[in-house]
Amino acid sequence: MTPPTTFVRVCGLDELEEGTPKRVEIDGTPVSVVRTEGEVFAINDICSHANVSLSEGEVEDCMIECWLHGSSFDLRTGKPSGLPATRPVPVYPVKIEGDDVLVSVTQES
C-alpha cells in the first residue's frame, strides 16, 4: 500500500525569485525548489552524475543545469537532457496554498 502524500511548507511564494533555485531540506532529503515559467517545481538537489548541489546551478525555462559538468535536468520529469548525466533525479509534487509553497517527498512522481 502506498503511503499517503504528506506536504510540508518549505517557504513562502515571495521567497522564490524567478529562475533562482532555493535549497531546502525535507526529512533529510535535499530539495531544490524553483519558480520558473509561472510554476513552482521541486527536484532532488543532488545531481545524479556528480553528487553536487543542483541549486547552485542555473535555471533556463524548465531546465536546471548542474554547475560542475553542465548536465541539465527537466524540472518537470527529472530526466537529463544530455551527457554526462544519464540517470534522472527525483521530482516531487508541489502545492501552493495561499502564499505558502508545500512539497512532498513521501511519494516521488
The first five atom37 places (N, CA, C, CB, O) and aatype in JSON, in Angstrom:
{
  "aatype": [12, 16, 14, 14, 16, 16, 13, 19, 1, 19, 4, 7, 10, 3, 6, 10, 6, 6, 7, 16, 14, 11, 1, 19, 6, 9, 3, 7, 16, 14, 19, 15, 19, 19, 1, 16, 6, 7, 6, 19, 13, 0, 9, 2, 3, 9, 4, 15, 8, 0, 2, 19, 15, 10, 15, 6, 7, 6, 19, 6, 3, 4, 12, 9, 6, 4, 17, 10, 8, 7, 15, 15, 13, 3, 10, 1, 16, 7, 11, 14, 15, 7, 10, 14, 0, 16, 1, 14, 19, 14, 19, 18, 14, 19, 11, 9, 6, 7, 3, 3, 19, 10, 19, 15, 19, 16, 5, 6, 15],
  "atom_mask": [
    [1, 1, 1, 1, 1],
    [1, 1, 1, 1, 1],
    [1, 1, 1, 1, 1],
    [1, 1, 1, 1, 1],
    [1, 1, 1, 1, 1],
    [1, 1, 1, 1, 1],
    [1, 1, 1, 1, 1],
    [1, 1, 1, 1, 1],
    [1, 1, 1, 1, 1],
    [1, 1, 1, 1, 1],
    [1, 1, 1, 1, 1],
    [1, 1, 1, 0, 1],
    [1, 1, 1, 1, 1],
    [1, 1, 1, 1, 1],
    [1, 1, 1, 1, 1],
    [1, 1, 1, 1, 1],
    [1, 1, 1, 1, 1],
    [1, 1, 1, 1, 1],
    [1, 1, 1, 0, 1],
    [1, 1, 1, 1, 1],
    [1, 1, 1, 1, 1],
    [1, 1, 1, 1, 1],
    [1, 1, 1, 1, 1],
    [1, 1, 1, 1, 1],
    [1, 1, 1, 1, 1],
    [1, 1, 1, 1, 1],
    [1, 1, 1, 1, 1],
    [1, 1, 1, 0, 1],
    [1, 1, 1, 1, 1],
    [1, 1, 1, 1, 1],
    [1, 1, 1, 1, 1],
    [1, 1, 1, 1, 1],
    [1, 1, 1, 1, 1],
    [1, 1, 1, 1, 1],
    [1, 1, 1, 1, 1],
    [1, 1, 1, 1, 1],
    [1, 1, 1, 1, 1],
    [1, 1, 1, 0, 1],
    [1, 1, 1, 1, 1],
    [1, 1, 1, 1, 1],
    [1, 1, 1, 1, 1],
    [1, 1, 1, 1, 1],
    [1, 1, 1, 1, 1],
    [1, 1, 1, 1, 1],
    [1, 1, 1, 1, 1],
    [1, 1, 1, 1, 1],
    [1, 1, 1, 1, 1],
    [1, 1, 1, 1, 1],
    [1, 1, 1, 1, 1],
    [1, 1, 1, 1, 1],
    [1, 1, 1, 1, 1],
    [1, 1, 1, 1, 1],
    [1, 1, 1, 1, 1],
    [1, 1, 1, 1, 1],
    [1, 1, 1, 1, 1],
    [1, 1, 1, 1, 1],
    [1, 1, 1, 0, 1],
    [1, 1, 1, 1, 1],
    [1, 1, 1, 1, 1],
    [1, 1, 1, 1, 1],
    [1, 1, 1, 1, 1],
    [1, 1, 1, 1, 1],
    [1, 1, 1, 1, 1],
    [1, 1, 1, 1, 1],
    [1, 1, 1, 1, 1],
    [1, 1, 1, 1, 1],
    [1, 1, 1, 1, 1],
    [1, 1, 1, 1, 1],
    [1, 1, 1, 1, 1],
    [1, 1, 1, 0, 1],
    [1, 1, 1, 1, 1],
    [1, 1, 1, 1, 1],
    [1, 1, 1, 1, 1],
    [1, 1, 1, 1, 1],
    [1, 1, 1, 1, 1],
    [1, 1, 1, 1, 1],
    [1, 1, 1, 1, 1],
    [1, 1, 1, 0, 1],
    [1, 1, 1, 1, 1],
    [1, 1, 1, 1, 1],
    [1, 1, 1, 1, 1],
    [1, 1, 1, 0, 1],
    [1, 1, 1, 1, 1],
    [1, 1, 1, 1, 1],
    [1, 1, 1, 1, 1],
    [1, 1, 1, 1, 1],
    [1, 1, 1, 1, 1],
    [1, 1, 1, 1, 1],
    [1, 1, 1, 1, 1],
    [1, 1, 1, 1, 1],
    [1, 1, 1, 1, 1],
    [1, 1, 1, 1, 1],
    [1, 1, 1, 1, 1],
    [1, 1, 1, 1, 1],
    [1, 1, 1, 1, 1],
    [1, 1, 1, 1, 1],
    [1, 1, 1, 1, 1],
    [1, 1, 1, 0, 1],
    [1, 1, 1, 1, 1],
    [1, 1, 1, 1, 1],
    [1, 1, 1, 1, 1],
    [1, 1, 1, 1, 1],
    [1, 1, 1, 1, 1],
    [1, 1, 1, 1, 1],
    [1, 1, 1, 1, 1],
    [1, 1, 1, 1, 1],
    [1, 1, 1, 1, 1],
    [1, 1, 1, 1, 1],
    [1, 1, 1, 1, 1]
  ],
  "atom_positions": [
    [[0.83, -1.17, 0.0], [0.0, 0.0, 0.0], [0.89, 1.25, 0.0], [-0.95, -0.01, 1.21], [1.85, 1.32, 0.76]],
    [[0.57, 2.21, -0.83], [1.32, 3.45, -0.94], [1.01, 4.36, 0.23], [1.02, 4.15, -2.27], [-0.16, 4.59, 0.55]],
    [[2.07, 4.89, 0.89], [1.79, 5.81, 2.0], [1.13, 7.08, 1.49], [3.09, 6.16, 2.76], [1.34, 7.47, 0.34]],
    [[0.34, 7.74, 2.33], [-0.3, 8.98, 1.9], [0.75, 10.06, 1.63], [-1.31, 9.47, 2.96], [1.81, 10.08, 2.25]],
    [[0.43, 10.95, 0.72], [1.31, 12.05, 0.39], [1.2, 13.11, 1.48], [0.97, 12.65, -1.0], [0.12, 13.62, 1.75]],
    [[2.34, 13.44, 2.1], [2.38, 14.44, 3.15], [3.13, 15.66, 2.64], [3.04, 13.88, 4.43], [4.3, 15.56, 2.26]],
    [[2.47, 16.79, 2.62], [3.09, 18.02, 2.16], [3.63, 18.82, 3.34], [2.09, 18.86, 1.36], [3.0, 18.88, 4.4]],
    [[4.8, 19.42, 3.15], [5.47, 20.21, 4.16], [5.72, 21.61, 3.61], [6.81, 19.54, 4.6], [6.14, 21.76, 2.46]],
    [[5.46, 22.64, 4.43], [5.75, 24.0, 3.99], [7.26, 24.17, 3.93], [5.11, 25.06, 4.95], [7.97, 23.88, 4.9]],
    [[7.76, 24.65, 2.78], [9.2, 24.84, 2.61], [9.6, 26.31, 2.56], [9.67, 24.15, 1.36], [10.73, 26.65, 2.9]],
    [[8.67, 27.18, 2.14], [8.96, 28.61, 2.08], [7.7, 29.35, 1.66], [10.14, 28.9, 1.1], [6.69, 28.75, 1.32]],
    [[7.8, 30.66, 1.68], [6.73, 31.49, 1.16], [6.95, 31.7, -0.33], [0.0, 0.0, 0.0], [8.09, 31.7, -0.79]],
    [[5.89, 31.86, -1.07], [5.99, 32.08, -2.51], [6.83, 33.31, -2.82], [4.59, 32.23, -3.13], [7.56, 33.34, -3.81]],
    [[6.73, 34.32, -1.97], [7.51, 35.54, -2.19], [9.01, 35.37, -1.93], [6.97, 36.65, -1.32], [9.8, 36.25, -2.25]],
    [[9.4, 34.23, -1.35], [10.82, 33.94, -1.12], [11.5, 33.33, -2.34], [10.97, 32.99, 0.06], [12.72, 33.2, -2.38]],
    [[10.7, 32.97, -3.34], [11.25, 32.35, -4.55], [11.4, 33.38, -5.64], [10.35, 31.2, -5.03], [10.42, 33.92, -6.15]],
    [[12.65, 33.65, -6.0], [12.93, 34.55, -7.11], [12.82, 33.78, -8.41], [14.34, 35.2, -6.96], [13.3, 32.65, -8.5]],
    [[12.2, 34.37, -9.4], [12.06, 33.73, -10.71], [13.43, 33.26, -11.21], [11.41, 34.7, -11.73], [14.36, 34.05, -11.34]],
    [[13.54, 31.96, -11.5], [14.75, 31.4, -12.08], [15.92, 31.2, -11.13], [0.0, 0.0, 0.0], [17.02, 30.87, -11.57]],
    [[15.69, 31.39, -9.82], [16.76, 31.21, -8.84], [16.4, 30.05, -7.92], [17.01, 32.51, -8.02], [15.46, 30.16, -7.14]],
    [[17.14, 28.93, -7.99], [16.83, 27.78, -7.14], [17.02, 28.1, -5.66], [17.71, 26.6, -7.53], [17.92, 28.86, -5.28]],
    [[16.18, 27.5, -4.83], [16.29, 27.63, -3.37], [16.44, 26.23, -2.8], [15.04, 28.37, -2.74], [15.6, 25.36, -3.03]],
    [[17.52, 26.01, -2.06], [17.76, 24.69, -1.47], [17.05, 24.61, -0.12], [19.28, 24.41, -1.3], [17.18, 25.5, 0.71]],
    [[16.31, 23.51, 0.08], [15.65, 23.24, 1.35], [15.91, 21.77, 1.69], [14.11, 23.55, 1.29], [16.35, 21.0, 0.84]],
    [[15.64, 21.41, 2.92], [15.76, 20.01, 3.32], [14.45, 19.59, 3.94], [16.96, 19.8, 4.3], [13.91, 20.26, 4.82]],
    [[13.95, 18.45, 3.48], [12.69, 17.91, 4.0], [12.97, 16.51, 4.51], [11.57, 17.9, 2.9], [13.3, 15.61, 3.73]],
    [[12.84, 16.3, 5.8], [13.09, 15.0, 6.42], [14.4, 14.38, 5.94], [11.94, 14.06, 6.12], [14.46, 13.18, 5.65]],
    [[15.45, 15.2, 5.85], [16.76, 14.71, 5.46], [16.99, 14.63, 3.96], [0.0, 0.0, 0.0], [18.09, 14.28, 3.52]],
    [[15.98, 14.96, 3.17], [16.1, 14.93, 1.72], [16.4, 16.34, 1.19], [14.82, 14.37, 1.07], [15.61, 17.26, 1.42]],
    [[17.54, 16.52, 0.5], [17.84, 17.83, -0.08], [16.98, 18.07, -1.32], [19.33, 17.94, -0.43], [16.92, 17.23, -2.22]],
    [[16.34, 19.22, -1.36], [15.41, 19.54, -2.45], [15.73, 20.94, -2.97], [13.93, 19.45, -1.97], [16.01, 21.86, -2.2]],
    [[15.69, 21.08, -4.29], [15.82, 22.39, -4.93], [14.43, 22.81, -5.37], [16.83, 22.35, -6.14], [13.77, 22.11, -6.14]],
    [[13.98, 23.97, -4.88], [12.66, 24.5, -5.24], [12.9, 25.66, -6.2], [11.84, 24.96, -3.96], [13.69, 26.56, -5.93]],
    [[12.19, 25.62, -7.33], [12.44, 26.59, -8.39], [11.13, 27.17, -8.91], [13.23, 25.95, -9.55], [10.17, 26.45, -9.18]],
    [[11.12, 28.5, -9.03], [9.97, 29.19, -9.63], [10.4, 29.65, -11.03], [9.49, 30.41, -8.74], [11.32, 30.46, -11.17]],
    [[9.73, 29.13, -12.05], [10.05, 29.49, -13.42], [8.85, 29.22, -14.32], [11.29, 28.72, -13.93], [8.05, 28.33, -14.05]],
    [[8.73, 30.0, -15.37], [7.65, 29.8, -16.34], [6.27, 29.87, -15.68], [7.82, 28.46, -17.04], [5.33, 29.26, -16.17]],
    [[6.15, 30.62, -14.57], [4.86, 30.77, -13.9], [4.47, 29.59, -13.03], [0.0, 0.0, 0.0], [3.34, 29.53, -12.55]],
    [[5.38, 28.64, -12.81], [5.11, 27.47, -11.98], [6.2, 27.31, -10.94], [5.0, 26.19, -12.83], [7.25, 27.95, -11.03]],
    [[5.95, 26.46, -9.95], [6.95, 26.13, -8.94], [7.21, 24.63, -9.03], [6.47, 26.54, -7.5], [6.28, 23.83, -9.08]],
    [[8.49, 24.28, -9.06], [8.9, 22.88, -9.19], [9.79, 22.51, -8.0], [9.65, 22.65, -10.52], [10.42, 23.37, -7.39]],
    [[9.82, 21.22, -7.68], [10.71, 20.69, -6.65], [11.4, 19.46, -7.22], [9.93, 20.35, -5.33], [10.76, 18.53, -7.71]],
    [[12.73, 19.48, -7.13], [13.53, 18.4, -7.69], [14.61, 18.05, -6.67], [14.16, 18.8, -9.07], [15.07, 18.92, -5.93]],
    [[15.01, 16.79, -6.61], [16.07, 16.41, -5.69], [17.3, 17.27, -5.99], [16.41, 14.89, -5.81], [17.64, 17.47, -7.15]],
    [[17.94, 17.77, -4.95], [19.01, 18.74, -5.13], [20.36, 18.12, -5.49], [19.16, 19.54, -3.87], [21.33, 18.85, -5.68]],
    [[20.45, 16.81, -5.59], [21.73, 16.17, -5.85], [21.8, 15.64, -7.28], [21.98, 15.03, -4.86], [20.97, 14.83, -7.69]],
    [[22.79, 16.12, -8.04], [23.0, 15.68, -9.42], [23.26, 14.18, -9.44], [24.17, 16.45, -10.07], [24.04, 13.67, -8.63]],
    [[22.62, 13.47, -10.35], [22.79, 12.02, -10.45], [24.15, 11.63, -11.03], [21.68, 11.42, -11.31], [24.54, 10.46, -10.95]],
    [[24.86, 12.57, -11.6], [26.17, 12.27, -12.19], [27.32, 12.54, -11.21], [26.36, 13.1, -13.44], [28.22, 11.71, -11.08]],
    [[27.29, 13.69, -10.54], [28.47, 14.1, -9.78], [28.24, 14.31, -8.29], [29.0, 15.34, -10.36], [29.17, 14.71, -7.59]],
    [[27.04, 14.05, -7.78], [26.76, 14.18, -6.35], [27.06, 15.59, -5.82], [27.58, 13.17, -5.58], [27.64, 15.76, -4.75]],
    [[26.64, 16.61, -6.59], [26.77, 18.0, -6.16], [25.39, 18.66, -6.18], [27.78, 18.78, -7.07], [24.45, 18.14, -6.78]],
    [[25.29, 19.81, -5.53], [24.02, 20.51, -5.39], [23.55, 21.16, -6.7], [24.13, 21.58, -4.31], [24.27, 21.97, -7.29]],
    [[22.36, 20.78, -7.14], [21.78, 21.39, -8.34], [21.34, 22.82, -8.08], [20.6, 20.57, -8.84], [21.3, 23.63, -9.01]],
    [[21.01, 23.16, -6.84], [20.53, 24.51, -6.55], [21.61, 25.57, -6.73], [19.99, 24.57, -5.13], [21.32, 26.77, -6.71]],
    [[22.85, 25.15, -6.91], [23.93, 26.09, -7.19], [24.06, 26.35, -8.69], [25.24, 25.56, -6.63], [24.87, 27.18, -9.12]],
    [[23.26, 25.63, -9.5], [23.32, 25.78, -10.95], [22.35, 26.84, -11.44], [0.0, 0.0, 0.0], [21.71, 27.54, -10.66]],
    [[22.27, 26.94, -12.76], [21.41, 27.94, -13.38], [20.13, 27.3, -13.92], [22.16, 28.66, -14.5], [20.1, 26.12, -14.27]],
    [[19.08, 28.13, -13.98], [17.79, 27.69, -14.49], [17.5, 28.44, -15.78], [16.66, 27.92, -13.45], [17.66, 29.66, -15.87]],
    [[17.07, 27.69, -16.78], [16.61, 28.29, -18.02], [15.37, 27.55, -18.47], [17.72, 28.26, -19.13], [15.39, 26.33, -18.64]],
    [[14.29, 28.29, -18.65], [12.99, 27.69, -18.96], [12.67, 26.67, -17.87], [13.0, 27.02, -20.38], [12.64, 27.03, -16.69]],
    [[12.42, 25.43, -18.22], [12.09, 24.39, -17.24], [13.25, 23.42, -17.04], [10.84, 23.62, -17.67], [13.03, 22.23, -16.78]],
    [[14.48, 23.92, -17.18], [15.67, 23.09, -17.02], [16.56, 23.69, -15.94], [16.44, 22.97, -18.35], [16.66, 24.91, -15.81]],
    [[17.21, 22.81, -15.16], [18.21, 23.25, -14.19], [19.52, 22.59, -14.58], [17.79, 22.88, -12.71], [19.57, 21.39, -14.85]],
    [[20.58, 23.38, -14.6], [21.88, 22.9, -15.04], [22.8, 22.69, -13.86], [22.51, 23.87, -16.05], [22.91, 23.55, -12.99]],
    [[23.47, 21.55, -13.82], [24.47, 21.28, -12.8], [25.68, 22.16, -13.08], [24.86, 19.77, -12.78], [26.19, 22.18, -14.21]],
    [[26.14, 22.86, -12.09], [27.24, 23.81, -12.25], [28.58, 23.13, -12.52], [27.36, 24.68, -11.01], [29.49, 23.75, -13.08]],
    [[28.72, 21.85, -12.13], [30.03, 21.21, -12.22], [30.38, 20.72, -13.63], [30.08, 20.06, -11.28], [31.45, 21.04, -14.15]],
    [[29.49, 19.94, -14.23], [29.79, 19.37, -15.55], [28.8, 19.76, -16.63], [29.84, 17.87, -15.45], [28.94, 19.35, -17.78]],
    [[27.78, 20.55, -16.27], [26.87, 21.07, -17.29], [25.7, 20.2, -17.66], [0.0, 0.0, 0.0], [24.99, 20.52, -18.62]],
    [[25.45, 19.12, -16.95], [24.25, 18.33, -17.24], [23.02, 19.14, -16.86], [24.27, 16.98, -16.47], [23.01, 19.82, -15.84]],
    [[21.99, 19.07, -17.69], [20.73, 19.75, -17.4], [19.64, 18.74, -17.14], [20.32, 20.69, -18.55], [19.61, 17.67, -17.75]],
    [[18.74, 19.09, -16.22], [17.64, 18.2, -15.85], [16.32, 18.94, -16.02], [17.79, 17.7, -14.39], [16.2, 20.12, -15.68]],
    [[15.33, 18.24, -16.56], [13.99, 18.8, -16.74], [13.33, 18.89, -15.37], [13.14, 17.93, -17.72], [13.22, 17.89, -14.67]],
    [[12.9, 20.07, -14.99], [12.27, 20.27, -13.67], [10.94, 19.54, -13.55], [12.06, 21.76, -13.42], [10.5, 19.25, -12.44]],
    [[10.3, 19.22, -14.68], [9.01, 18.53, -14.66], [9.17, 17.03, -14.5], [8.24, 18.81, -15.93], [8.32, 16.38, -13.87]],
    [[10.24, 16.45, -15.05], [10.39, 14.99, -15.07], [11.65, 14.49, -14.37], [10.41, 14.52, -16.49], [11.71, 13.32, -13.99]],
    [[12.64, 15.35, -14.2], [13.91, 14.93, -13.61], [14.87, 14.3, -14.6], [0.0, 0.0, 0.0], [15.99, 13.94, -14.25]],
    [[14.43, 14.15, -15.86], [15.27, 13.49, -16.86], [16.39, 14.41, -17.33], [14.43, 13.03, -18.05], [16.18, 15.6, -17.54]],
    [[17.59, 13.83, -17.49], [18.71, 14.63, -18.01], [18.52, 14.88, -19.5], [20.06, 13.93, -17.73], [17.96, 14.04, -20.21]],
    [[19.01, 16.02, -19.97], [18.87, 16.33, -21.39], [20.12, 15.99, -22.18], [18.54, 17.79, -21.58], [20.12, 16.06, -23.41]],
    [[21.16, 15.63, -21.49], [22.39, 15.28, -22.2], [23.47, 14.85, -21.24], [0.0, 0.0, 0.0], [23.32, 14.93, -20.02]],
    [[24.57, 14.4, -21.8], [25.69, 13.91, -21.02], [26.36, 15.04, -20.25], [26.71, 13.22, -21.93], [26.23, 16.21, -20.63]],
    [[27.06, 14.74, -19.18], [27.46, 13.4, -18.76], [26.42, 12.65, -17.93], [28.71, 13.5, -17.99], [26.57, 11.45, -17.73]],
    [[25.38, 13.31, -17.44], [24.36, 12.59, -16.65], [23.53, 11.68, -17.55], [23.44, 13.6, -15.9], [23.16, 12.06, -18.66]],
    [[23.25, 10.49, -17.06], [22.42, 9.54, -17.8], [21.21, 9.09, -16.98], [23.25, 8.33, -18.22], [20.27, 8.52, -17.53]],
    [[21.23, 9.33, -15.67], [20.13, 8.92, -14.8], [19.32, 10.14, -14.36], [20.67, 8.16, -13.57], [19.88, 11.19, -14.07]],
    [[17.99, 10.0, -14.31], [17.16, 11.12, -13.84], [17.32, 11.33, -12.34], [15.67, 10.86, -14.19], [17.84, 10.46, -11.63]],
    [[16.86, 12.47, -11.87], [16.79, 12.75, -10.43], [15.31, 12.83, -10.07], [17.56, 14.07, -10.05], [14.49, 13.23, -10.9]],
    [[14.96, 12.47, -8.84], [13.55, 12.5, -8.45], [12.97, 13.92, -8.47], [13.39, 11.91, -7.06], [13.65, 14.89, -8.14]],
    [[11.7, 14.01, -8.86], [10.94, 15.25, -8.76], [9.83, 15.01, -7.74], [10.36, 15.7, -10.15], [9.41, 13.88, -7.51]],
    [[9.37, 16.09, -7.13], [8.4, 15.98, -6.05], [7.19, 16.86, -6.3], [9.04, 16.35, -4.71], [7.3, 17.93, -6.91]],
    [[6.02, 16.41, -5.84], [4.81, 17.22, -6.0], [4.87, 18.52, -5.2], [3.59, 16.41, -5.58], [5.4, 18.56, -4.09]],
    [[4.32, 19.57, -5.79], [4.29, 20.89, -5.16], [2.84, 21.37, -5.09], [5.18, 21.92, -5.95], [2.07, 21.17, -6.03]],
    [[2.49, 22.0, -3.97], [1.18, 22.64, -3.84], [1.42, 24.07, -3.35], [0.24, 21.86, -2.85], [2.3, 24.33, -2.54]],
    [[0.61, 24.97, -3.87], [0.63, 26.35, -3.38], [-0.66, 26.56, -2.61], [0.78, 27.4, -4.57], [-1.75, 26.38, -3.15]],
    [[-0.54, 26.93, -1.34], [-1.7, 27.22, -0.51], [-1.55, 28.65, 0.0], [-1.85, 26.19, 0.68], [-0.74, 28.92, 0.88]],
    [[-2.35, 29.53, -0.55], [-2.21, 30.94, -0.21], [-0.86, 31.42, -0.69], [0.0, 0.0, 0.0], [-0.58, 31.39, -1.89]],
    [[-0.01, 31.87, 0.24], [1.33, 32.32, -0.1], [2.39, 31.3, 0.29], [1.62, 33.65, 0.58], [3.59, 31.6, 0.25]],
    [[1.98, 30.09, 0.66], [2.91, 29.06, 1.1], [3.2, 28.05, 0.0], [2.36, 28.34, 2.32], [2.31, 27.66, -0.76]],
    [[4.47, 27.63, -0.08], [4.89, 26.58, -1.01], [5.06, 25.3, -0.19], [6.22, 26.96, -1.76], [5.82, 25.26, 0.77]],
    [[4.33, 24.26, -0.59], [4.4, 22.98, 0.1], [4.93, 21.93, -0.86], [3.02, 22.58, 0.65], [4.58, 21.92, -2.04]],
    [[5.78, 21.04, -0.34], [6.4, 19.99, -1.15], [6.25, 18.68, -0.4], [7.9, 20.29, -1.45], [6.28, 18.65, 0.83]],
    [[6.08, 17.6, -1.15], [6.02, 16.27, -0.55], [7.16, 15.42, -1.1], [4.66, 15.6, -0.83], [7.33, 15.3, -2.31]],
    [[7.93, 14.82, -0.19], [8.95, 13.87, -0.61], [8.55, 12.45, -0.26], [10.29, 14.21, 0.03], [9.33, 11.52, -0.47]],
    [[7.34, 12.27, 0.27], [6.89, 10.93, 0.66], [6.49, 10.08, -0.52], [5.73, 11.04, 1.61], [6.47, 8.85, -0.43]],
    [[6.17, 10.71, -1.62], [5.75, 9.97, -2.82], [6.36, 10.66, -4.03], [4.18, 9.88, -2.93], [5.9, 11.73, -4.42]],
    [[7.38, 10.05, -4.61], [8.04, 10.64, -5.77], [7.13, 10.52, -6.99], [9.4, 9.95, -6.04], [6.38, 9.55, -7.13]],
    [[7.21, 11.52, -7.85], [6.39, 11.47, -9.07], [7.29, 11.46, -10.28], [5.41, 12.65, -9.15], [6.81, 11.41, -11.41]]
  ]
}
